[in-house]
Amino acid sequence: MSTIAELRRQFIAGERTPLEVFDEALAIIKEKNADINAFLEVYEDARSEAEVATKRYQTEKENTPPLLGIPLAIKNNILIKGRKATAASKILENYTATYDSTVIARLKMAGAIFVGATNMDEFAMGGSTENSAFGVTKNPLDTKRVPGGSSGGSAAAVAMGVVPAAMGTDTGGSIRQPASFCGLVGFKPTYGAVSRFGLIAMGSSLDQAGPLTNTVADAELLHGVISGVDSHDATTITEDTYVSRPLKETYTFGIPRKFLADGIDPDVLETFNAHVDSLKAQGHTIVDIDLPIFEKGLAAYYIVMPAEVSSNLARFDGMRYGLSVEGDTLLDVYQKTRAQGFGKEVKRRILLGTYVLSSGYYDAYYGKAELVRTKMRAELTETFKQVDFIVIPTAPTPAFKIGEQEDPLAMYRQDIFTVPVNLTGVPTLAFPMGTVTREGVSLPVGVQYIAPHGEDARLFSIGKKVYDERP
């Protein structure tokens, strides 16, 4: 699949049409999706939109919206009016969205065409897309392995060539880790840069929608479309909140070596070191840094996130919308609906979150985790006075085999390099840094650049220079 930029050039030049590209996408889905299971629903009726876009290019050429006719895949926790929004859960299996999320409204205004809804870990809880109520998604690069999660279906949709880009959400690495496993670019914006209105909430202080693409330039384009202040979401930030330090030819990168000393695959570490050497060769400065509080992010995250999950999922009670299982009493309805509607991982996190918020334990657990979160932000503020970016691997391993990570704690450890970013709200750009070989298959592994709050534009600038413009 071409990039967004290349497709648009072809549309304007008349070399291809949106209708041809849409039909090609449907053909790939019909050929591969039964095996990969990237899509939960395919919007074949959107072909009419591709026909309209084709006609517009014939008359308007470049005087068209920036995404006109571009096919996109959408994670199934982002509401599209009139389409099912299941969050890959039985409890929302037959729920149809009654309004567009802000992200979708802005993509529609830009002319994008939605090909279908992608699979995910149920309510975005997981790092492998094995927790979906509607089956596992496979990694198109090696179908014995996972595509990552929770935005695994979106990553697989791009990796299998259906679309040039897809939308995901990132609560603790759910865009960046699938990007690493599938060889893609993934972007987690500054918290508040993108409206959460119409996103099915997992962790309200952590969630951000963002793109999965083949190039940094495409990620920048999509972020520019979906970002901005939204009256429906009080957490969105204004432009004057953004840091505007000048762009430079060379930068200072900080590497938390102690953070990388434990639990990382040796091949991934070797590939990371090679990437750092390439930065030196390009004239950038590399310095070692210490982030002792930042390194505690995994422990803090698995207190803060379940607490917010417990609160956000309390609304799914069988009374208002979604699944409702009959019972003799109101309490019976609640218990039966949630027992049948939620999967094992969702129940695990609800229980943990309810516990840390309960009387007698709130201060001991949730209160301390929030204190750690505050100190993490302060630590990053001081660190960014010394360096322009922090660079670390996206995930400690390449894509693992389906069914391999049966221990929940081992699965949670896959998030060690991604969750601190969500706790602190800073932006992060992830992209491939190389490959490692497993059982004769070359698997991509990713690196992520972390910037200060609001420096999204600077990340895109360095990302295009290092990745898009690589030899």
C-alpha positions in Angstrom: 0.0 0.0 0.0 1.3 3.5 -0.9 1.6 6.3 1.7 -1.1 8.9 2.1 1.1 11.4 0.4 1.8 9.2 -2.6 -1.9 8.2 -2.9 -3.0 11.8 -2.9 -0.4 12.6 -5.6 -1.7 9.8 -7.7 -5.3 10.9 -7.3 -4.5 14.5 -8.3 -2.5 13.3 -11.3 -5.2 10.9 -12.4 -2.9 7.9 -12.2 -5.3 6.1 -9.7 -8.7 6.8 -8.3 -10.1 6.6 -4.8 -12.6 4.0 -6.2 -9.8 1.8 -7.5 -7.9 2.0 -4.2 -11.1 1.2 -2.2 -11.9 -1.8 -4.3 -8.3 -3.0 -3.9 -8.6 -2.7 -0.1 -11.8 -4.8 -0.2 -10.1 -7.4 -2.3 -7.2 -7.7 0.2 -9.7 -8.0 3.1 -11.6 -10.8 1.3 -8.3 -12.6 0.6 -6.6 -12.3 4.0 -8.9 -11.2 6.8 -10.4 -14.7 7.5 -6.9 -15.7 8.6 -5.5 -12.4 10.0 -8.8 -11.2 11.7 -7.8 -7.6 11.6 -11.3 -6.4 10.8 -14.5 -6.9 12.9 -16.7 -5.2 10.4 -16.1 -4.1 6.8 -17.9 -1.0 5.5 -18.5 -2.1 1.9 -21.3 0.6 1.6 -18.5 3.2 1.8 -17.8 2.5 -1.8 -20.3 5.2 -2.7 -18.0 7.7 -0.9 -15.1 6.5 -3.0 -17.2 7.2 -6.1 -17.9 10.7 -5.0 -14.2 11.3 -4.1 -13.2 10.1 -7.6 -15.5 12.5 -9.3 -14.3 15.4 -7.1 -10.7 14.8 -8.1 -11.7 14.9 -11.8 -12.9 18.5 -11.4 -11.2 19.9 -8.3 -7.7 18.3 -8.5 -5.5 19.6 -5.6 -8.2 22.0 -4.4 -9.6 19.2 -2.3 -9.5 18.3 1.4 -6.2 16.8 2.5 -7.5 13.2 3.0 -10.1 13.1 0.2 -10.5 9.5 -0.9 -7.9 8.1 1.5 -9.0 4.8 3.0 -8.5 4.4 6.7 -9.2 1.6 9.3 -10.7 2.6 12.6 -10.2 0.9 16.0 -13.5 -0.3 17.3 -13.5 1.9 20.4 -13.8 5.1 18.3 -17.4 6.0 17.7 -18.7 6.3 14.1 -22.3 7.3 13.9 -24.5 4.5 12.7 -21.7 1.9 13.0 -21.2 -0.8 15.7 -18.8 0.2 18.4 -18.1 -2.9 20.4 -14.7 -2.2 21.9 -14.2 -6.0 21.1 -16.5 -6.9 24.0 -19.6 -9.1 24.3 -21.2 -6.5 26.5 -21.3 -4.0 23.5 -21.6 -6.6 20.8 -24.8 -5.1 19.3 -24.3 -1.4 20.3 -24.5 1.1 17.5 -23.0 4.5 18.0 -25.4 7.4 18.0 -22.9 10.1 17.2 -19.4 10.7 15.7 -16.4 11.0 18.0 -14.5 14.3 17.4 -11.7 12.3 15.8 -14.1 10.8 13.3 -15.8 14.1 12.6 -12.5 15.7 11.8 -11.4 12.9 9.6 -14.7 13.0 7.7 -14.3 16.8 7.2 -10.8 16.0 5.7 -12.4 13.6 3.2 -11.2 10.3 4.6 -13.1 7.1 3.8 -13.5 4.4 6.5 -12.9 0.9 5.2 -13.9 -0.9 8.4 -13.6 -1.4 12.2 -10.5 -3.1 13.5 -10.1 -5.7 16.2 -8.6 -4.9 19.6 -8.1 -6.2 23.1 -11.4 -5.9 24.9 -11.9 -2.3 26.1 -8.2 -1.7 25.1 -7.0 -4.0 27.9 -4.0 -6.0 26.7 -0.9 -5.9 24.7 -1.5 -8.7 22.1 -5.1 -8.5 20.8 -5.6 -11.9 22.3 -8.2 -10.6 24.7 -10.8 -9.7 22.1 -14.2 -11.4 22.5 -14.2 -11.9 18.7 -11.0 -13.9 18.3 -7.3 -13.3 18.1 -5.7 -11.1 15.5 -2.5 -12.5 13.9 0.6 -10.6 12.9 0.7 -10.4 9.0 4.5 -10.6 9.1 4.4 -14.0 10.9 0.9 -15.4 11.6 2.2 -17.5 14.5 2.7 -14.3 16.4 0.7 -11.4 17.8 0.4 -8.0 16.2 0.7 -6.3 19.6 -2.1 -4.5 21.3 -4.5 -3.2 22.1 -4.5 -1.5 18.7 -3.4 -4.8 17.1 -6.2 -4.9 14.5 -5.3 -1.4 13.3 -1.6 -2.3 13.0 -2.4 -5.5 11.2 -4.7 -3.6 8.7 -1.8 -1.4 7.7 0.8 -4.2 7.8 -1.3 -6.4 5.5 -1.6 -3.6 3.0 -5.3 -2.8 3.2 -4.9 0.8 4.1 -2.0 3.3 4.2 -2.9 4.3 7.8 -5.2 3.4 10.7 -6.4 5.0 13.9 -5.7 3.5 17.3 -5.8 4.6 20.9 -2.8 4.6 23.3 -3.4 4.2 27.0 -0.1 2.6 28.0 1.6 1.9 24.6 -1.4 0.5 22.6 -0.3 2.4 19.5 3.4 2.2 19.9 3.9 -1.4 20.8 1.8 -2.7 17.8 3.8 -0.4 15.6 7.0 -2.0 16.9 5.6 -5.6 16.3 4.3 -4.8 12.8 7.1 -2.5 11.5 5.1 0.7 11.5 5.2 4.3 12.7 3.0 5.0 15.8 2.4 8.3 17.5 1.1 9.0 21.0 0.3 12.8 21.2 0.7 15.1 24.1 -2.2 14.4 26.5 -5.0 16.8 25.6 -3.8 17.4 22.0 -6.5 15.2 20.7 -10.1 15.1 21.9 -11.3 12.0 23.8 -14.9 12.8 23.0 -16.5 9.7 21.5 -13.7 7.4 22.5 -14.9 4.5 24.7 -12.9 5.3 27.8 -10.5 2.9 29.5 -8.3 5.3 31.5 -9.5 8.9 31.1 -6.3 10.5 32.3 -4.2 8.3 30.0 -6.1 7.7 26.7 -5.1 9.4 23.5 -6.1 8.6 19.9 -3.3 8.6 17.3 -2.2 7.2 14.0 -0.5 4.0 12.8 1.2 4.7 9.5 4.1 3.7 7.2 5.9 7.1 7.4 6.3 9.9 10.0 5.0 12.4 7.4 1.7 10.5 7.2 1.5 10.4 11.0 2.1 14.2 11.1 -0.6 14.7 8.5 -3.2 12.7 10.4 -2.3 14.2 13.7 -2.8 17.7 12.2 -6.3 16.7 11.1 -7.5 15.2 14.4 -5.8 17.5 17.0 -7.1 20.7 18.4 -9.4 22.2 21.0 -12.8 20.6 21.4 -15.6 22.1 23.4 -16.8 18.6 24.1 -13.6 17.7 26.0 -12.3 20.0 28.7 -8.9 18.3 28.7 -8.0 19.4 25.2 -5.3 22.0 25.2 -4.9 25.3 23.3 -2.0 26.1 21.0 -0.4 28.5 23.5 0.1 25.4 25.7 2.6 23.9 23.2 6.3 24.4 23.6 7.8 26.0 20.5 11.6 25.6 20.9 13.3 26.1 17.5 14.1 23.2 15.3 17.8 22.3 15.0 20.1 20.4 12.7 21.4 18.2 15.5 20.0 17.3 18.9 21.0 15.9 22.3 19.5 12.5 23.0 19.4 11.1 26.6 19.6 7.4 27.2 18.5 5.9 30.6 21.1 3.1 30.5 20.0 1.7 33.9 16.4 1.4 32.7 17.6 -0.8 29.9 19.7 -3.1 32.0 17.1 -5.6 33.0 14.5 -7.6 31.1 15.3 -6.6 27.6 15.9 -9.1 24.8 19.7 -9.1 24.0 18.9 -8.8 20.2 16.6 -5.9 20.8 19.3 -4.2 22.9 21.9 -4.8 20.3 19.6 -3.3 17.6 19.0 -0.3 19.9 22.7 0.3 20.4 23.2 0.2 16.6 20.4 2.8 16.3 22.2 5.0 18.9 25.4 4.7 16.9 23.7 5.8 13.8 22.5 8.9 15.6 26.1 9.7 16.6 27.2 9.2 13.0 24.6 11.8 12.0 26.1 14.4 14.4 23.7 14.1 17.3 25.0 14.2 20.9 24.3 11.1 23.1 24.4 11.4 26.9 23.5 9.0 29.6 20.8 10.0 32.0 19.2 8.7 35.2 15.4 8.4 35.5 14.9 6.6 38.8 11.3 7.7 39.3 10.4 7.3 35.6 11.6 3.7 35.9 8.9 3.0 38.5 6.2 3.8 36.0 5.1 0.3 35.4 4.2 -0.2 39.0 2.4 3.1 39.3 0.5 2.5 36.0 -0.9 -0.8 37.1 -2.5 1.0 40.0 -3.7 4.2 38.3 -5.0 2.5 35.2 -7.2 -0.3 36.9 -8.6 2.4 39.2 -9.8 4.4 36.2 -11.0 1.2 34.5 -13.1 0.3 37.5 -14.7 3.8 37.4 -15.2 4.0 33.6 -16.7 0.5 33.2 -19.2 0.9 36.0 -21.6 2.3 33.4 -21.9 -1.1 31.7 -24.6 -2.4 34.1 -27.2 -3.9 31.7 -29.6 -1.0 32.3 -28.6 1.8 29.9 -27.1 0.2 26.8 -25.3 -2.8 25.6 -25.9 -6.4 26.8 -28.7 -6.9 29.4 -29.2 -10.3 31.1 -32.4 -10.8 32.9 -32.4 -11.5 36.6 -34.8 -11.7 39.5 -33.6 -8.5 41.1 -31.7 -5.4 40.0 -28.6 -6.8 41.6 -29.0 -10.0 39.6 -29.2 -8.1 36.4 -26.0 -6.2 37.2 -24.1 -9.4 38.2 -25.2 -11.6 35.4 -24.7 -8.9 32.7 -21.2 -8.1 33.8 -20.3 -11.8 34.4 -21.4 -12.7 30.9 -20.4 -9.5 29.1 -16.9 -8.9 30.3 -13.8 -11.1 29.5 -11.2 -12.4 32.0 -8.7 -9.6 31.6 -11.4 -6.9 32.0 -12.7 -8.5 35.2 -9.2 -8.8 36.5 -8.5 -5.1 36.1 -11.9 -4.1 37.5 -11.3 -6.1 40.6 -7.8 -4.6 41.0 -9.1 -1.1 40.5 -11.9 -1.5 42.9 -9.5 -2.8 45.5 -7.0 0.1 45.2 -9.9 2.6 45.4 -11.6 1.0 48.4 -11.8 2.4 51.9 -8.6 1.8 53.8 -6.5 1.2 50.7 -7.0 4.4 48.7 -4.1 6.3 50.3 -1.8 3.3 50.5 -2.1 2.5 46.8 -3.9 5.0 44.6 -2.7 8.0 46.5 0.9 6.9 46.4 0.7 6.0 42.7 -0.5 9.5 41.9 2.3 11.0 44.0 4.8 8.9 42.0 3.1 10.2 38.8 3.7 13.8 40.0 7.3 13.1 40.7 7.8 11.5 37.4 6.6 14.6 35.6 9.0 16.8 37.7 11.9 14.4 36.9 11.2 14.7 33.2 11.0 18.5 33.4 14.5 18.5 34.9 15.8 16.0 32.4 14.6 17.9 29.4 16.7 20.9 30.6 19.7 18.7 29.6 18.5 16.8 26.6 16.1 17.4 23.6 14.8 13.9 23.5 14.9 10.7 25.5 15.4 7.6 23.3 14.5 4.0 24.4 13.2 0.8 22.7 9.5 0.6 22.2 9.1 -2.9 23.6 11.6 -5.3 25.3 11.0 -8.1 22.8 9.9 -8.6 19.2 6.4 -9.9 18.6 5.9 -13.0 20.7 3.9 -16.1 19.7 0.2 -16.4 20.1 -0.5 -18.0 23.5 3.1 -17.6 24.7 2.5 -15.0 27.4 0.0 -16.8 29.6 1.2 -15.2 32.8 -0.6 -11.8 33.3 2.4 -10.3 35.1 4.7 -11.3 32.2 2.3 -9.7 29.8 2.2 -6.5 31.9 6.0 -6.3 31.8 5.8 -5.9 28.0 4.6 -2.3 28.8 7.7 -1.3 30.8 9.0 1.2 28.2 5.7 2.6 27.1 3.5 3.2 30.2 5.6 6.0 31.8 4.9 8.2 28.8 1.1 8.0 29.4 1.4 8.7 33.1 3.3 11.9 32.4 1.3 13.0 29.3 4.3 13.7 27.1 4.4 13.0 23.3 6.2 10.0 21.9 7.0 8.9 18.4 7.8 5.2 17.7 9.2 3.8 14.5 11.2 0.7 13.3 14.9 0.7 14.2 15.8 -2.6 12.7 15.0 -6.3 12.7 15.8 -9.5 14.7 15.5 -13.0 13.5 13.3 -15.6 15.1 12.9 -19.1 13.6 14.1 -17.9 10.3 11.7 -14.9 10.2 12.9 -11.3 10.2 10.8 -9.4 12.8 10.8 -5.6 13.2 11.6 -3.9 16.5 10.9 -0.3 17.3 12.5 2.7 19.0 10.7 5.6 20.6 11.6 9.2 20.9 10.1 11.0 23.9 9.8 14.8 23.9 8.7 17.4 26.5 5.0 18.2 26.9 3.7 20.0 23.7 6.7 19.3 21.5 4.8 17.1 19.0 6.0 19.1 16.1 9.7 18.7 17.1 9.1 14.9 17.2 7.8 14.9 13.7 10.7 16.9 12.5 13.4 14.6 13.9 11.4 11.5 13.0 11.2 12.5 9.3 14.9 13.2 9.3 15.9 10.0 11.0 13.3 7.6 9.5 11.6 8.9 6.4 14.8 10.3 4.9 17.0 7.4 5.8 19.3 6.2 3.0 
